[in-house]
Amino acid sequence: MVKKRVAYSVDTKNKAVEMKLQGYTTKQVMQELNIKNETQVETWFRWYKNGETHRFHQQVGKQYSYEKKGWLNFQKSIN
């Protein structure tokens, strides 16, 4: 059986972070926003704490190469 990847909206990710900041547990956030994976909420919160909220806009499975490539092209264009 093949598992399908779930793509959450940027609004959902921001709401999850807001709820964590307000003191909600990860389980409460998951139930309220219908998020399937506990690690996903923790990852979004870690990205927020590290100032990496640009990652909220990335495609599923592109967490590492998507932004780096764009940043390198931007740097080349300004030099």
C-alpha positions as CSV (number, residue, x, y, z in Angstrom):
1,M,0.0,0.0,0.0
2,V,1.4,3.4,-1.0
3,K,1.0,6.3,1.4
4,K,-0.1,9.6,-0.1
5,R,1.8,12.7,1.0
6,V,-0.4,15.3,2.6
7,A,0.2,19.0,1.7
8,Y,-0.9,21.5,4.4
9,S,-1.6,25.1,3.6
10,V,0.6,27.9,4.8
11,D,-2.3,29.1,6.9
12,T,-2.6,25.7,8.6
13,K,1.1,25.8,9.4
14,N,1.0,29.3,10.8
15,K,-2.1,28.4,12.9
16,A,-0.3,25.4,14.3
17,V,2.7,27.6,15.3
18,E,0.3,30.2,16.9
19,M,-1.4,27.5,18.9
20,K,1.9,26.1,20.1
21,L,3.0,29.6,21.2
22,Q,-0.3,29.9,23.1
23,G,0.6,26.8,25.1
24,Y,-1.4,24.1,23.3
25,T,0.1,20.6,23.3
26,T,1.1,19.0,20.0
27,K,-1.8,16.5,20.3
28,Q,-4.3,19.4,20.8
29,V,-2.9,21.1,17.7
30,M,-3.2,17.9,15.7
31,Q,-6.8,17.3,16.8
32,E,-7.9,20.9,16.2
33,L,-6.3,21.3,12.7
34,N,-6.8,17.6,11.6
35,I,-3.0,17.0,11.2
36,K,-2.1,13.4,10.9
37,N,1.6,13.4,12.0
38,E,3.0,14.7,15.3
39,T,6.4,15.2,13.9
40,Q,5.0,17.5,11.3
41,V,3.8,20.0,13.9
42,E,7.1,19.8,15.8
43,T,9.0,20.4,12.5
44,W,7.0,23.5,11.7
45,F,7.5,24.9,15.2
46,R,11.3,24.2,15.0
47,W,11.4,26.1,11.6
48,Y,9.6,29.0,13.2
49,K,12.0,29.1,16.2
50,N,15.0,29.0,13.8
51,G,13.6,31.8,11.6
52,E,13.0,29.5,8.7
53,T,9.3,30.3,8.0
54,H,10.1,30.6,4.3
55,R,10.0,26.8,4.4
56,F,6.2,26.9,5.0
57,H,5.9,27.8,1.3
58,Q,7.9,24.9,0.0
59,Q,6.5,22.0,-1.9
60,V,6.1,18.6,-0.2
61,G,9.5,16.8,-0.4
62,K,11.4,19.9,-1.4
63,Q,12.5,21.1,2.1
64,Y,16.2,21.1,1.4
65,S,16.8,21.9,-2.3
66,Y,13.9,24.2,-3.1
67,E,15.1,27.3,-1.0
68,K,18.8,26.7,-1.5
69,K,18.6,26.8,-5.2
70,G,16.5,29.9,-5.2
71,W,18.9,31.6,-2.8
72,L,21.9,30.7,-4.9
73,N,20.3,32.1,-8.0
74,F,19.4,35.3,-6.1
75,Q,22.9,35.8,-4.9
76,K,24.3,35.3,-8.4
77,S,21.9,37.8,-9.8
78,I,23.0,40.6,-7.4
79,N,26.7,40.1,-7.9
